[in-house]
């Protein structure tokens, strides 16, 4: 990878995003709005919000970044932008790294806003450090970015990109332990949940919710989520072709 080419790609993507205020609003504001709605849905039972709010603080950014990244990247594939870029002396790693860097910068801001709102605006009570909570939220958003970059290679239209959400996101949402403890699931489902990254994202959030200190389980969860993001980014680079269909 070439650092100057990677940053140049990231700068181009960020400039495009700045000219699309609706996309920026979707990425930055929707997770915050969903957290506010969740808080007041359980207004009569704040304990419920405290029990699931931390988990959803990681899930909402993952979903929004997946949706926006998959559609934005698909648009560049179908319009021929990626083909023209790859015709230049630009390595696949530079290109995918630039996209990841650009959307990752947005993910940082998104995670800061959502975490700050949850902790200080909605009174989400966590025992552990707010920085540890922020780290998991950020990694979740980066994982959503990586998944979006990857699945964009398999969609022929923006509608198809949206259709990947039930296939990629919803099973993880059902099996991640948000609705019921994973060790109470049917053994086959428990085994499947053990290989889904969202399970470790939710578990990492719960570690911060329940423990004052850094735990070995939290470190494991963070490393798994980060490793999955890197792996999916590598797979996304592998899907780039010199000629698009």
C-alpha positions as a Python dict, from the first residue, in 0.01 Angstrom:
ca = {
    (1, 'X'): (0, 0, 0),
    (2, 'X'): (108, 357, -75),
    (3, 'X'): (17, 603, 201),
    (4, 'X'): (-21, 907, -26),
    (5, 'X'): (-250, 720, -268),
    (6, 'X'): (-456, 579, 18),
    (7, 'X'): (-505, 921, 178),
    (8, 'X'): (-583, 1077, -161),
    (9, 'X'): (-857, 818, -212),
    (10, 'X'): (-990, 885, 136),
    (11, 'X'): (-994, 1259, 68),
    (12, 'X'): (-1193, 1210, -253),
    (13, 'X'): (-1453, 996, -77),
    (14, 'X'): (-1485, 1245, 208),
    (15, 'X'): (-1537, 1532, -36),
    (16, 'X'): (-1813, 1334, -203),
    (17, 'X'): (-1977, 1271, 133),
    (18, 'X'): (-1965, 1641, 222),
    (19, 'X'): (-2172, 1713, -89),
    (20, 'X'): (-2438, 1463, 24),
    (21, 'X'): (-2594, 1599, 346),
    (22, 'X'): (-2862, 1330, 355),
    (23, 'X'): (-2600, 1057, 373),
    (24, 'X'): (-2413, 1243, 645),
    (25, 'X'): (-2737, 1282, 840),
    (26, 'X'): (-2809, 911, 803),
    (27, 'X'): (-2467, 812, 934),
    (28, 'X'): (-2440, 1061, 1219),
    (29, 'X'): (-2793, 1125, 1337),
    (30, 'X'): (-2989, 802, 1287),
    (31, 'X'): (-2805, 605, 1562),
    (32, 'X'): (-2864, 897, 1801),
    (33, 'X'): (-3233, 920, 1710),
    (34, 'X'): (-3276, 545, 1758),
    (35, 'X'): (-3114, 563, 2101),
    (36, 'X'): (-3345, 848, 2203),
    (37, 'X'): (-3650, 653, 2085),
    (38, 'X'): (-3532, 346, 2273),
    (39, 'X'): (-3477, 546, 2591),
    (40, 'X'): (-3830, 682, 2593),
    (41, 'X'): (-3993, 360, 2480),
    (42, 'X'): (-3870, 224, 2815),
    (43, 'X'): (-3934, 550, 2999),
    (44, 'X'): (-4132, 371, 3270),
    (45, 'X'): (-3861, 107, 3312),
    (46, 'X'): (-3512, 266, 3290),
    (47, 'X'): (-3352, -61, 3400),
    (48, 'X'): (-3449, -218, 3067),
    (49, 'X'): (-3280, 62, 2876),
    (50, 'X'): (-2969, 19, 3090),
    (51, 'X'): (-2962, -355, 3019),
    (52, 'X'): (-2986, -332, 2639),
    (53, 'X'): (-2881, 25, 2564),
    (54, 'X'): (-2509, -51, 2569),
    (55, 'X'): (-2554, -340, 2326),
    (56, 'X'): (-2759, -132, 2085),
    (57, 'X'): (-2502, 146, 2110),
    (58, 'X'): (-2277, -87, 1912),
    (59, 'X'): (-2542, -242, 1689),
    (60, 'X'): (-2698, 78, 1554),
    (61, 'X'): (-2369, 221, 1416),
    (62, 'X'): (-2285, -116, 1261),
    (63, 'X'): (-2617, -126, 1077),
    (64, 'X'): (-2606, 232, 949),
    (65, 'X'): (-2244, 209, 835),
    (66, 'X'): (-2317, -120, 659),
    (67, 'X'): (-2612, 31, 475),
    (68, 'X'): (-2442, 356, 371),
    (69, 'X'): (-2108, 198, 277),
    (70, 'X'): (-2261, -80, 67),
    (71, 'X'): (-2477, 162, -133),
    (72, 'X'): (-2205, 427, -176),
    (73, 'X'): (-1947, 173, -290),
    (74, 'X'): (-2192, 0, -522),
    (75, 'X'): (-2269, 335, -683),
    (76, 'X'): (-1902, 379, -766),
    (77, 'X'): (-1884, 26, -904),
    (78, 'X'): (-2188, 65, -1129),
    (79, 'X'): (-2095, 412, -1257),
    (80, 'X'): (-1751, 291, -1362),
    (81, 'X'): (-1560, 505, -1111),
    (82, 'X'): (-1380, 206, -962),
    (83, 'X'): (-1292, 76, -1306),
    (84, 'X'): (-1135, 410, -1402),
    (85, 'X'): (-946, 429, -1073),
    (86, 'X'): (-811, 77, -1113),
    (87, 'X'): (-692, 167, -1461),
    (88, 'X'): (-454, 408, -1290),
    (89, 'X'): (-140, 299, -1098),
    (90, 'X'): (-351, 244, -788),
    (91, 'X'): (-325, -82, -596),
    (92, 'X'): (-636, -257, -470),
    (93, 'X'): (-508, -217, -115),
    (94, 'X'): (-473, 160, -166),
    (95, 'X'): (-828, 184, -295),
    (96, 'X'): (-998, -26, -30),
    (97, 'X'): (-779, 132, 239),
    (98, 'X'): (-885, 478, 123),
    (99, 'X'): (-1252, 388, 143),
    (100, 'X'): (-1203, 230, 485),
    (101, 'X'): (-1012, 537, 607),
    (102, 'X'): (-1280, 779, 485),
    (103, 'X'): (-1575, 589, 623),
    (104, 'X'): (-1372, 509, 934),
    (105, 'X'): (-1331, 882, 1001),
    (106, 'X'): (-1708, 918, 983),
    (107, 'X'): (-1743, 614, 1210),
    (108, 'X'): (-1526, 784, 1473),
    (109, 'X'): (-1750, 1090, 1475),
    (110, 'X'): (-2062, 875, 1473),
    (111, 'X'): (-1940, 669, 1769),
    (112, 'X'): (-1843, 981, 1966),
    (113, 'X'): (-2187, 1135, 1916),
    (114, 'X'): (-2382, 818, 1997),
    (115, 'X'): (-2171, 727, 2301),
    (116, 'X'): (-2176, 1081, 2440),
    (117, 'X'): (-2553, 1103, 2395),
    (118, 'X'): (-2615, 765, 2559),
    (119, 'X'): (-2394, 832, 2861),
    (120, 'X'): (-2454, 1199, 2931),
    (121, 'X'): (-2777, 1277, 2752),
    (122, 'X'): (-2980, 962, 2816),
    (123, 'X'): (-2818, 860, 3147),
    (124, 'X'): (-2707, 516, 3037),
    (125, 'X'): (-2545, 364, 3345),
    (126, 'X'): (-2230, 162, 3288),
    (127, 'X'): (-1988, 42, 3553),
    (128, 'X'): (-1680, 37, 3332),
    (129, 'X'): (-1493, 309, 3149),
    (130, 'X'): (-1671, 519, 2888),
    (131, 'X'): (-1357, 491, 2671),
    (132, 'X'): (-1390, 113, 2663),
    (133, 'X'): (-1753, 152, 2558),
    (134, 'X'): (-1650, 397, 2287),
    (135, 'X'): (-1383, 157, 2157),
    (136, 'X'): (-1636, -122, 2101),
    (137, 'X'): (-1883, 119, 1938),
    (138, 'X'): (-1609, 239, 1703),
    (139, 'X'): (-1499, -113, 1612),
    (140, 'X'): (-1862, -207, 1546),
    (141, 'X'): (-1898, 87, 1309),
    (142, 'X'): (-1574, -10, 1133),
    (143, 'X'): (-1700, -367, 1104),
    (144, 'X'): (-2019, -238, 944),
    (145, 'X'): (-1804, -38, 702),
    (146, 'X'): (-1599, -344, 611),
    (147, 'X'): (-1910, -558, 559),
    (148, 'X'): (-2064, -289, 340),
    (149, 'X'): (-1754, -267, 123),
    (150, 'X'): (-1752, -643, 86),
    (151, 'X'): (-2117, -710, -1),
    (152, 'X'): (-2126, -426, -256),
    (153, 'X'): (-1937, -660, -490),
    (154, 'X'): (-2232, -899, -503),
    (155, 'X'): (-2512, -652, -571),
    (156, 'X'): (-2613, -527, -916),
    (157, 'X'): (-2824, -238, -788),
    (158, 'X'): (-2876, -27, -478),
    (159, 'X'): (-3198, -218, -410),
    (160, 'X'): (-3004, -544, -406),
    (161, 'X'): (-2749, -389, -170),
    (162, 'X'): (-3030, -313, 75),
    (163, 'X'): (-3155, -670, 36),
    (164, 'X'): (-2827, -799, 176),
    (165, 'X'): (-2917, -655, 515),
    (166, 'X'): (-3162, -936, 603),
    (167, 'X'): (-2903, -1190, 491),
    (168, 'X'): (-2596, -1041, 660),
    (169, 'X'): (-2721, -832, 954),
    (170, 'X'): (-3051, -978, 1075),
    (171, 'X'): (-2924, -1330, 1158),
    (172, 'X'): (-2644, -1175, 1363),
    (173, 'X'): (-2896, -949, 1536),
    (174, 'X'): (-3111, -1247, 1636),
    (175, 'X'): (-2820, -1464, 1751),
    (176, 'X'): (-2590, -1208, 1916),
    (177, 'X'): (-2738, -1246, 2265),
    (178, 'X'): (-2939, -925, 2262),
    (179, 'X'): (-3277, -1094, 2306),
    (180, 'X'): (-3169, -1397, 2508),
    (181, 'X'): (-2846, -1532, 2651),
    (182, 'X'): (-2652, -1727, 2389),
    (183, 'X'): (-2586, -2020, 2625),
    (184, 'X'): (-2962, -2083, 2645),
    (185, 'X'): (-3002, -2119, 2268),
    (186, 'X'): (-3041, -2446, 2081),
    (187, 'X'): (-2688, -2594, 2044),
    (188, 'X'): (-2671, -2549, 1667),
    (189, 'X'): (-2772, -2183, 1694),
    (190, 'X'): (-2524, -2134, 1976),
    (191, 'X'): (-2249, -2277, 1757),
    (192, 'X'): (-2345, -2042, 1473),
    (193, 'X'): (-2349, -1744, 1707),
    (194, 'X'): (-1996, -1830, 1818),
    (195, 'X'): (-1862, -1744, 1472),
    (196, 'X'): (-2063, -1423, 1419),
    (197, 'X'): (-1876, -1101, 1503),
    (198, 'X'): (-2182, -921, 1638),
    (199, 'X'): (-2196, -1174, 1922),
    (200, 'X'): (-1858, -1054, 2044),
    (201, 'X'): (-1953, -689, 1993),
    (202, 'X'): (-2254, -731, 2221),
    (203, 'X'): (-2050, -931, 2471),
    (204, 'X'): (-1784, -660, 2479),
    (205, 'X'): (-2046, -397, 2554),
    (206, 'X'): (-2186, -614, 2832),
    (207, 'X'): (-1840, -650, 2983),
    (208, 'X'): (-1818, -271, 3018),
    (209, 'X'): (-2172, -263, 3153),
    (210, 'X'): (-2097, -512, 3430),
    (211, 'X'): (-1727, -479, 3520),
    (212, 'X'): (-1531, -184, 3651),
    (213, 'X'): (-1196, -307, 3523),
    (214, 'X'): (-1065, -429, 3191),
    (215, 'X'): (-1137, -802, 3163),
    (216, 'X'): (-973, -1075, 2957),
    (217, 'X'): (-1309, -1145, 2794),
    (218, 'X'): (-1336, -781, 2684),
    (219, 'X'): (-989, -795, 2528),
    (220, 'X'): (-1084, -1115, 2346),
    (221, 'X'): (-1406, -960, 2218),
    (222, 'X'): (-1231, -645, 2093),
    (223, 'X'): (-960, -844, 1916),
    (224, 'X'): (-1217, -1068, 1746),
    (225, 'X'): (-1427, -776, 1622),
    (226, 'X'): (-1118, -591, 1499),
    (227, 'X'): (-983, -908, 1336),
    (228, 'X'): (-1312, -970, 1158),
    (229, 'X'): (-1311, -612, 1026),
    (230, 'X'): (-958, -653, 888),
    (231, 'X'): (-1044, -991, 736),
    (232, 'X'): (-1356, -859, 565),
    (233, 'X'): (-1162, -558, 432),
    (234, 'X'): (-909, -799, 281),
    (235, 'X'): (-1193, -995, 120),
    (236, 'X'): (-1336, -668, -8),
    (237, 'X'): (-1005, -585, -175),
    (238, 'X'): (-1006, -928, -337),
    (239, 'X'): (-1345, -855, -499),
    (240, 'X'): (-1212, -551, -684),
    (241, 'X'): (-1162, -617, -1053),
    (242, 'X'): (-979, -425, -1321),
    (243, 'X'): (-1294, -444, -1530),
    (244, 'X'): (-1643, -420, -1385),
    (245, 'X'): (-1941, -611, -1516),
}
